[in-house]
Amino acid sequence: MNPDAIFKKKILICCGSGGVGKTTLSAAIALEAAFRGKKVIVLTIDPAKRLATAMGIDSLENEPKEIDLSNGSGRLFAM
């Protein structure tokens, strides 16, 4: 599979057992997609602050929060 093919998908789901890097992988994919000009939202159901930490923000709420991409052409939201 061409590694760029992942960025042509509309929905990606990262799942698996705890501690395997799902949140880190999800954050990295979302960030790269936004840098490629996509409008992206990355979601978590984990009550821990791992996604917020990965995105460089204090906390996430039940509403999408836009992440500042000072040098990106797309838009990135986290929730």
N, C-alpha and C positions, 0 to 999 in steps of 0.2 A: 504494500500500500504506500502510495506517495504521502509523505508527512504533511504536505500542504492540503491534502484532501480533508483533513479534520476541520479546517477552517471554512469549508463549504457546507457543513452541516448546520441545520437550524437549531437542533437540540442535542446536547451531549449530556450524558448522565455518568458521573463517576461514583461507583459504589464498591463496597468491599468491607472486610473486617476492619476493626479499629487499628489505628497506628500504622497504616500502610502508605500514607501520603495523599489521600483523596483531596483534602482541602488545598494542599500545596499545589497539586497538579491542576485542580480546577482554577485556582487563582492565576497560575501561570498561563493556562490556555486562554482564559478570559482576557488577561492583559495583552497577550500577543494578538488575539483577534481584534481587540480595540485598536492596537497600534496599526493593524492592517486596514483600518477604516470601518470596521463593523460596529454596530450598536449592540452591546452585550450586557446581559445581567447574569451574575453568578449568585446562586442561592445556597443557603445551608440550613439544615434542620438541627444542627448540633448546638446545644445551649452554650458551649464553651466559646471563647472569643477568638478562636484560631483564624477564622476567615477575616475578621476585622484586623487582627494583627498582621496577617499576610498582606492586606490591602493598605496598611499603614494608617488606619483610622482607630479612634478610641472605641467605638461601639457600632453595632448595627441595630436597626429597629425593624418593625414590621412593614415599613415602607421602603422602597428602593432609595438608596443613597448614592448620589453620583460621586465617583472617584475622580479626582483631578488628574488629568493626563496632560500635563503642561506641554508635552511634545508629541502627543498622539493625534491622529486624524479622526479616530472614531470616538465612541462614548462608552464608558464603563460604569455600570451600576452594581451595587452589592446589597444583599438583603439577607 
